[in-house]
Amino acid sequence: METFLSVACTGSLSAAARELDLTPSAVSRIMTRLEKRLGVRLIVRSTRKLRLTSEGESYALAARRILKDLADTESSIASRGSPSGSIKVTTATAHSRLTIVPLLKEFLQRYPDIRIEIDVSDQIRDVQAGHVDVAIRFGQLPDSGLHARRLGETGRVVLASPDYLAKAGAPQTPADLAHHNCLDFSFRRLEPGWPFRENNQDYMLAVSGNVIANNGETLVELALQGIGITRVGCFHVQQALATGQLVALLEDYNPQDREAIHAVFIGGHTMPARVRVFVDYLVEKMTGKAKTAD
């Protein structure tokens, strides 16, 4: 297959021979045996250049796919003994600082030949297009061909600083938020507003304010400065709530919705060992379960 593809790409037996470090006669014999085994002509020889027949075009497409799959599989198997290479991981800003970064030292000690690139953003990066290897995702996962491993879950809370509440007052019902400066995410989420539960009914409430941000850490910092009210994942603000720097609001209307946390990645038999061991490590440390990623 490799010889055939070289001939197809170069358009010449002699050029393919030079590329493969073979003699032209050896390349010619390989092509003859291949056509004899298949029982069809794959190339048409002329005095100036070779061209592929329709059967040759079909065989070239299949050969490229097969050789790529074989190379990927061999690379995956060969690297399982000592995983190496680069992993690009994307995660939310606060989750990176509070959860992922503290876990990296031990992982890098276990696998010193792996290099990690961290993309810190609350916006979703495209795993399927190959932009990242592992994405830490919060909330409901859209349907896709990707694989996912559950890492945990978090609740969400509406909150503000005591300084803001001293100036603007505390909202008593979700409807009161219409009179408050609500700090929200700048990117589109699956939910078009903030969810609340009232009289056993769940609903979404649109909110507005004078600042929006693309990450939860910024919203928390704005809330700490007394600029407004925000709603973020509980993992962002556990310490600030415990010390009284921030105050939880409207808890009687909190729907107690939980956001699942997943590691999302491209799985399958060609999954690189470096990605496999990283996902397994996250599951081990964040859930206490050591199970092989697939």
Disulfide bonds with the S-S distance in Angstrom:
none
